[in-house]
Amino acid sequence: MTADPVAIACALVRCRSVTPDEGGALALLQGVLGPAGFAVHRMTFAEPGTAPVENLYARIGTEEPNLVFAGHTDVVPPGDEAAWRHPPFAGEVAGEVLYGRGAVDMKGGIACFVGAALDYLAANGGKPKRGSISLLITGDEEGVAVNGTVKLLLWAAARGETFDHCILGEPSNVQKLGDTIKAGRRGSLNGTLIVTGRQGHVAYPERADNPIRGLITLMTALQAPLDHGSEQFAPSNLEFTSVDVGNPTVNLIPAEARARFNIRYNDRHSQTALKALIEHRARDAAAGRIHYALEWQPSNADVFVTRPGPFTDLAAAAITEVTGCKPKLSTSGGTSDARFIKDYCPVLEFGLVGQTMHGVDECAPVADLVTLTAVYRRIIEKYFE
Ligand SMILES: [Zn+2]
């Protein structure tokens, strides 16, 4: 296998690695990294009720600092394959653009880092000048994320592996390669509000207790602003996603009404404090008159933030040198595996341009793959200077 990032990206796209299937993607990486001198470990993690998932950890060098690149080879399903102009798992390059599921999210990013690392090693006699370079690659990011990075990090810690800084290669850029580093992500929390009343005839509301009235009162109270944002984050937001009564009868007041909601929250809240705040608001609005319950779904998506400092400066400088762009430090968007990595070392996210991810005809311009490889190469160079 070659060290050419575009060839590696094409080959990875051809692996049908829809979560939880490995699809040959990790074997392919092992085949590239092993011969280049990396110690490669392949682990399958499992848990009752979930599909077992394969993962990979590769390291070259034994010294500190250990710069780790994190990513995932699994992809979301292609949807209707007939809707694609280029088959989702063909790995075709047409008009200097690589098409296929995972081209952007994030097989392309992995290929670029592998290309950059191999090029750096080749220029330094096959070894890092100092320290170590590692890759932490999971096959369980797009799914439930139970048998992936969480367990991979625990496995690594149990072996005594330590990480100094991490680059997660998710597609962080918005319009143009170099415009955005993700230096944090909001947390995500799901809950259900259940109001109970008393069923009765709609013509005699005084004999019933309509839970829909109570639900509206509580929903209004819960939609009040949570904060005004913080230094690095937009304001937190609670959004109702469903209101459910399920009553097919026109002359019946129902006995129960529920509403589901999601909260995207910033670093002004911990999960515990946020739940307490919502429970307090519900209690105040219910004023002892509305009978309700709040149920929380378990969430492993806590907020994370990497403060601006030498590591973000180093990455930003490398990006500017290669692309001419001054990247913005952003905390927008959904969650990523950075929420797990942040407990082990500072992490930032920088990868391709996210426009087409998860879409039909997901694609990455070859020029972006070349540029991203150059950015990673420059980051590695500066990091071990
Ligand atoms: Zn991704």
Boltz pocket constraint, residues with backbone or C-beta under 6 A from the ligand:
constraints:
  - pocket:
      binder: B
      contacts: [[A, 72], [A, 105], [A, 106], [A, 141], [A, 170], [A, 171]]
      max_distance: 6.0
